[in-house]
Amino acid sequence: MSGIIEKKKQVVDEITEKFRASQTAVVVDYRGLDVAEVTALRKELRDAGVEFKVYKNTMTRRAVEAVELTGLNDTLTGPNAIAFSKDDVVAPARILNNFMKEHEALEIKGGVIEGKVATLEQIKELADLPNYEGMVSMLLSVLQAPVRNFAYVTKAIAEQKEEQGA
């Protein structure tokens, strides 16, 4: 009997550690997806460095209480899976949101963003953000714009002086 309790404690500790280590955790209801669809979703998440796992709700509730995220308890009904991401804040929300558009059976229920319980709307807003590389690209284009404009102006002035000199 104590062996079973020890295993359950280990699972709760594992979930607790994942919540603490993750920048983003998204809870989804996967009912209605067939095995091929779940496999495709898992592969897409794994390729982005996101861990996707199914835990019993009772174990997850205990872990949520341990990390003081009790606002997440409302989403822990029915069969759930949780996508944990340690590195990329946007990846799980974006991948799950895009997958949900193609597969109506998948439902995002809630989650945690940087240690705070997030609503469905906040997760959808997060999903609309570009990933890290996209943000860096946008920043670089903003930084390059003044230099590029200055180069165009100096070229135009040089061409104008050439025409006046000829």
WOKA-V66438 format. One line per field, one symbol per residue. psi: psi as a letter, one per 40 degrees, with the letter a starting at -180 (. if undefined). burial: 1 if it has 16 or more other ideal C-beta (glycine too) atoms within 10 Angstrom, else 0. Layout:
psi->???
burial->???
This chain:
psi->ddddddddddddddddddddeidhhhhihehehidddddddddddddefhhhihiiddddddddddeffeeeddegiahiihhhhddhddddddddddddddhedhhhdaahhfeihiiddddddddeiiadddddddddddddddddddddddddddddddddd.
burial->0000000000110011011001111111110010001100110110010111001000111111001010010011000111111001111111111011001001111111100011000010011000000000000000000000000000000000000000
